[in-house]
Every structure is written in structure tokens, then in C-alpha cells.
Amino acid sequence: MPAPRTTSRRAVAAVAALPLLAAALTACGYGSQAADDDKANAAHGKKLSAGTVRIGYFPNLTHATALVGDQEGLFQKELGGTQLKTATFNAGPSEIEALNAGSIDIGFIGPSPSINGYTKSGGKNLRIIGGSASGGVKLVVNPEKIKTLDDVKGKKIATPQLGNTQDVAFLNWVSEKGWKVDAQSGKGDVSVVRTDNKVTPDAYRSGSIDGAWVPEPTASKLVAEGAKELLDESTLWPDHEFVITNIIVSQKFLKEHPDVVEAVLRGSVTTNAWINANPDKAKDSANAALKKLTGKELPAEVIDPAWKSLRITDDPLAATLDAQARHAVKAGLLEQPDLKGIYDLKPLNKILKAAGKPEADDAGLGVK
């Protein structure tokens, strides 16, 4: 695979020393009556090699496959008599910790914690087995203070967390602009203010930040507060594609219960096809799931633009994860990782082939 050009690929990899956060597990039920019926009647279907499979994900639009697949009962339908249990997380490190502890078996998660978890375990804890979403990340700014990309210099820009996917992407973009920022402190030609997505809109309203490089729906929430979209990160990538969410599995669970893993992947492929064929219904389904998980749904002025900026895909876009890792190394936030074996796309490609769809490429990083 040819080396990516630094002017077109953004680094969104993990900081190897990123501290694990306390797990924030929240049991979540099924959002539709059909899903409730599937859960109640799971015991009547054919049980696979495991009686239960535990799946983790974020209550976030970038995890739309998990939100909709759970909400509509599409995962449970494929699992039959094997019961689906779910847990939600607020940060990637806590989901990796749960996977390592055996609290979950499969997770929907971003590229940074996937790389971090794999490298910190010496390649022994997880495999990436499928894709979920691309895109959905934007630089939004106060239009009174920032009118052009060059105006970002000297301003205060929020990212969600030190070393997270968007933080490293922004640091790399700043570097390619020729500006200097100390990655750890966030101080320099641009002030990088690490701010939880939940409070970023408040920070914007108070004037403590001038903009943010953030995922959806936070970006659209800021626009609803008067911010202006200055840059969509997808425009910086070849074909406007880069991984924002993929599917990981515990290596132990994959080895012991390959039939369950395949069932979950079939549910994911079915869900993605339904989302892409029914974008408006899927958007409503995702919003209903968010309401169950968080207590509130997203208003139309937020979810409509946020939903349009996402691309739901079975392909984990492995080449972009590889590029993200290399850019993190270049930024000095990650030691050179050995990512060979991080992917096992054989189960996914078996499903895609049976469905007459193109197989996914592991960019040379697949397990032998």
C-alpha cells in the first residue's frame, strides 16, 4: 500500500499512555416493540454456542449501527436463542477496559482506543472484525472571531480528550499548517482546550472557546448555538472516507464462539443495509434509541445535519486506520505500533461474499 500523503490524511490515533477511565456501564433495553418481542422470545430461537453475548457502544450518532440494530431487534433476530445484552460507555478507554475484563464481548468503538488497546496488550486482547461508520467530524467556529482557516491561529479550539481521535486529528492539521503546539499541554500557536463533548456547547456559549474539532452531534449542536462549520474532516481524506467507528471483539470470545460473532456481524450488515436504504426511518430509530439511553432526543436542527454527514459502512477502512496510526507517531503521541494482526475480516468477508457484496480489505494488517 503506498504511503499516504500527509497533506491528505489526518491522524486520529490513540495516545499510548492515555489513562483508562472508569467504566460507565448502563444497561440498555430495546427501543421498539418488535425488539422487545425479540428479546422476550430469544429463548424460543436456536441458541448458538454462547447463551449470551454482551455488546458495548456509545450513545452517539457515530455508533448508529449499534443504536439502530439494537433498537430494531436486528441483532437479536440473527442471534436467535442467544440473548443480547448491551452496555453503553462514555469513553473508549473504559470500553477497552470492559473488553479486557470480560464485561463485554464485542464493542463498537473508534480507531484511537482500538489501536491503543491492541498495542498496549501486545496484540493479545482484541481484533477489529468490521466497519460501522465514516465521517461525521467537523471544525466549527465562532464566525465573529474566525472567518478563514488561517484565522484559527491564536484561537482557543476544543477537542474532546487528550489523545482521542479528534484531538490527534486537530493536532496533525495544526502541524501541517506550520503552527506549533505542545501536544500534552495544548499550548502554542493555537490553544487546544480538552473539553468533554457534553459541556462543549456551554463552553462555546460562555466564550471560553472559539471553536471545536468535534464529532457529531456535538458539531451540529454548536452550529445550532450560532457556530459556523469551517471544515468537514472528510474533505481531507481520499474518497472522503476515514474510519470513525469500527467493531472489535475479544480474541478469546472470537476463538470460543465464532458462530456468535458471525451472527452479530450478520446483524450489523443487515442493519447497515437497512439504514442506507431507509435513511429517514433509520434516523428516527437512532433518535428513539438515544432518548431511551439519555432521556432526551436530538432536535431536528441538530440530528438532520449530523445524520447527513455520516456514512454507514461495513468496510472498516483499514488503510485509513493505518494512516491514522502513522500520523500519531509523527506527532510524537504514539510509539511506532505493530498493527499486524489487528484485523480479522474473514467472518465479515464470508458474510459479504454470501450477500454478493464486495469484500473488505485489511490493508495488510490481517491476522494470518
ZAMARGU-4260 file (C-alpha; in steps of 0.2 Angstrom, whole numbers, plus 5000, padded with zeros to 4 digits):
<rodrens>
0) 5000/5000/5000 | 5008/5017/4995 | 5012/5029/5010 | 4998/5042/5012 | 5002/5060/5009
5) 5002/5070/5025 | 4993/5084/5016 | 4978/5072/5013 | 4977/5060/5028 | 4973/5065/5046
10) 4980/5057/5061 | 4967/5051/5073 | 4976/5038/5083 | 4977/5035/5102 | 4990/5041/5114
15) 4998/5025/5121 | 4999/5032/5138 | 4980/5038/5138 | 4974/5033/5155 | 4959/5021/5157
20) 4944/5029/5163 | 4931/5021/5175 | 4919/5011/5165 | 4902/5019/5164 | 4891/5004/5160
25) 4872/5007/5158 | 4861/4993/5154 | 4850/4997/5139 | 4834/4989/5133 | 4826/4988/5116
30) 4818/5003/5109 | 4804/4996/5099 | 4790/4983/5102 | 4797/4972/5089 | 4814/4972/5098
35) 4806/4969/5115 | 4797/4954/5107 | 4813/4948/5100 | 4821/4949/5117 | 4807/4941/5126
40) 4806/4927/5114 | 4825/4924/5112 | 4824/4908/5122 | 4812/4901/5108 | 4825/4903/5095
45) 4840/4892/5091 | 4854/4895/5104 | 4871/4897/5097 | 4887/4891/5106 | 4885/4905/5119
50) 4869/4908/5129 | 4873/4927/5130 | 4883/4940/5120 | 4887/4957/5128 | 4889/4971/5116
55) 4896/4989/5121 | 4894/5005/5112 | 4892/5024/5114 | 4875/5033/5115 | 4881/5043/5100
60) 4876/5045/5082 | 4893/5039/5076 | 4888/5022/5083 | 4872/5022/5073 | 4874/5004/5068
65) 4873/4998/5086 | 4859/5011/5091 | 4848/5005/5076 | 4852/4987/5076 | 4848/4986/5095
70) 4833/4997/5093 | 4825/4987/5079 | 4829/4970/5085 | 4840/4966/5070 | 4855/4959/5081
75) 4843/4948/5091 | 4835/4941/5076 | 4851/4935/5070 | 4856/4928/5087 | 4840/4918/5089
80) 4841/4909/5106 | 4857/4918/5111 | 4852/4933/5122 | 4859/4950/5118 | 4864/4961/5132
85) 4871/4979/5130 | 4881/4991/5139 | 4884/5010/5135 | 4901/5019/5138 | 4906/5037/5138
90) 4924/5035/5133 | 4934/5022/5123 | 4947/5018/5136 | 4933/5012/5148 | 4926/5001/5134
95) 4943/4993/5131 | 4944/4990/5150 | 4927/4982/5150 | 4933/4971/5135 | 4949/4966/5144
100) 4939/4962/5160 | 4927/4951/5151 | 4912/4963/5155 | 4908/4964/5136 | 4912/4953/5122
105) 4910/4964/5107 | 4911/4983/5105 | 4908/4997/5093 | 4922/5009/5096 | 4933/5022/5087
110) 4951/5019/5079 | 4961/5028/5093 | 4956/5016/5108 | 4956/5001/5096 | 4975/5005/5092
115) 4979/5009/5110 | 4970/4993/5117 | 4979/4982/5104 | 4996/4989/5106 | 4996/4990/5125
120) 4991/4972/5126 | 5005/4966/5114 | 4992/4962/5101 | 4983/4949/5113 | 4966/4957/5118
125) 4956/4962/5103 | 4953/4960/5084 | 4944/4973/5073 | 4931/4962/5064 | 4920/4975/5054
130) 4916/4993/5050 | 4902/5004/5056 | 4904/5022/5051 | 4915/5035/5042 | 4915/5054/5043
135) 4905/5065/5055 | 4919/5076/5061 | 4919/5095/5059 | 4929/5110/5064 | 4915/5123/5069
140) 4920/5140/5075 | 4913/5157/5081 | 4910/5166/5065 | 4913/5183/5073 | 4931/5178/5078
145) 4936/5166/5064 | 4932/5168/5046 | 4945/5158/5037 | 4956/5143/5042 | 4971/5154/5044
150) 4961/5164/5057 | 4962/5148/5069 | 4979/5153/5073 | 4979/5161/5091 | 4962/5155/5095
155) 4955/5143/5108 | 4949/5127/5100 | 4941/5112/5109 | 4944/5094/5106 | 4935/5080/5117
160) 4950/5072/5126 | 4969/5072/5126 | 4974/5059/5113 | 4957/5055/5107 | 4953/5053/5088
165) 4948/5071/5085 | 4962/5078/5097 | 4976/5070/5087 | 4967/5074/5070 | 4967/5093/5075
170) 4985/5092/5081 | 4990/5085/5065 | 4980/5098/5055 | 4988/5112/5065 | 5006/5104/5062
175) 5003/5104/5043 | 4998/5122/5044 | 5015/5125/5050 | 5010/5130/5068 | 5017/5124/5084
180) 5008/5117/5098 | 5014/5107/5113 | 5003/5091/5112 | 5002/5087/5131 | 4998/5105/5137
185) 4989/5111/5122 | 4998/5127/5122 | 5006/5136/5107 | 5001/5145/5091 | 4983/5138/5094
190) 4976/5134/5111 | 4969/5116/5112 | 4956/5115/5125 | 4952/5097/5130 | 4933/5098/5134
195) 4920/5084/5136 | 4908/5084/5122 | 4893/5086/5134 | 4900/5103/5140 | 4907/5110/5124
200) 4891/5119/5119 | 4891/5128/5137 | 4910/5132/5134 | 4905/5140/5117 | 4891/5150/5124
205) 4902/5157/5138 | 4916/5162/5126 | 4929/5151/5134 | 4932/5143/5117 | 4932/5150/5100
210) 4928/5134/5091 | 4929/5115/5091 | 4935/5100/5081 | 4922/5088/5086 | 4911/5073/5081
215) 4893/5073/5078 | 4881/5078/5085 | 4891/5090/5095 | 4896/5099/5079 | 4878/5102/5074
220) 4874/5107/5092 | 4887/5121/5091 | 4880/5126/5074 | 4863/5127/5082 | 4871/5139/5095
225) 4877/5150/5081 | 4894/5142/5076 | 4899/5140/5058 | 4905/5125/5050 | 4923/5129/5044
230) 4929/5112/5039 | 4922/5094/5036 | 4937/5082/5040 | 4931/5070/5027 | 4936/5083/5014
235) 4954/5080/5019 | 4954/5061/5015 | 4955/5052/4999 | 4937/5047/4993 | 4931/5057/5008
240) 4932/5042/5019 | 4940/5038/5036 | 4935/5026/5050 | 4926/5034/5064 | 4919/5018/5071
245) 4923/5000/5069 | 4918/4984/5078 | 4930/4975/5089 | 4929/4958/5098 | 4938/4949/5112
250) 4951/4937/5104 | 4945/4924/5117 | 4927/4926/5113 | 4931/4925/5094 | 4940/4909/5097
255) 4927/4901/5108 | 4911/4907/5099 | 4914/4911/5081 | 4896/4907/5077 | 4890/4921/5089
260) 4902/4933/5081 | 4896/4929/5064 | 4878/4931/5070 | 4882/4949/5076 | 4891/4953/5060
265) 4876/4947/5050 | 4865/4958/5061 | 4877/4973/5058 | 4877/4970/5039 | 4858/4969/5039
270) 4857/4985/5050 | 4869/4995/5039 | 4859/4989/5023 | 4843/4995/5031 | 4850/5011/5037
275) 4856/5015/5020 | 4840/5010/5011 | 4829/5019/5024 | 4839/5035/5030 | 4824/5044/5037
280) 4817/5029/5046 | 4834/5025/5052 | 4837/5042/5059 | 4821/5042/5069 | 4826/5025/5075
285) 4843/5031/5081 | 4835/5046/5089 | 4822/5035/5098 | 4837/5024/5105 | 4846/5040/5111
290) 4830/5046/5120 | 4829/5029/5129 | 4848/5029/5134 | 4850/5048/5138 | 4832/5054/5142
295) 4831/5066/5128 | 4830/5065/5109 | 4840/5077/5097 | 4830/5091/5090 | 4828/5092/5071
300) 4840/5106/5069 | 4854/5095/5076 | 4850/5077/5071 | 4846/5082/5052 | 4863/5089/5048
305) 4873/5077/5059 | 4865/5062/5051 | 4869/5068/5033 | 4887/5070/5037 | 4889/5051/5042
310) 4892/5037/5031 | 4887/5020/5037 | 4898/5006/5030 | 4903/4988/5033 | 4921/4992/5027
315) 4932/4996/5042 | 4943/5006/5030 | 4959/4998/5037 | 4970/5009/5026 | 4964/5024/5035
320) 4967/5017/5052 | 4985/5013/5047 | 4987/5031/5041 | 4980/5037/5057 | 4992/5027/5067
325) 5007/5034/5057 | 5002/5051/5059 | 5000/5049/5078 | 5018/5043/5078 | 5024/5058/5068
330) 5015/5069/5081 | 5025/5061/5095 | 5010/5054/5103 | 5012/5036/5100 | 5027/5025/5099
335) 5028/5015/5082 | 5015/5002/5084 | 5015/4984/5077 | 4997/4983/5070 | 4999/4967/5060
340) 4985/4955/5066 | 4974/4969/5072 | 4961/4964/5059 | 4952/4948/5056 | 4940/4951/5042
345) 4937/4933/5037 | 4920/4931/5046 | 4914/4948/5038 | 4920/4944/5021 | 4911/4927/5022
350) 4895/4936/5025 | 4898/4950/5012 | 4903/4937/4999 | 4887/4927/5003 | 4877/4943/5000
355) 4885/4947/4984 | 4894/4962/4991 | 4912/4967/4989 | 4924/4960/5002 | 4933/4972/5014
360) 4952/4974/5013 | 4963/4973/5029 | 4977/4984/5021 | 4990/4970/5025 | 4986/4971/5044
365) 4975/4955/5045 | 4979/4940/5056 | 4987/4926/5047
</rodrens>
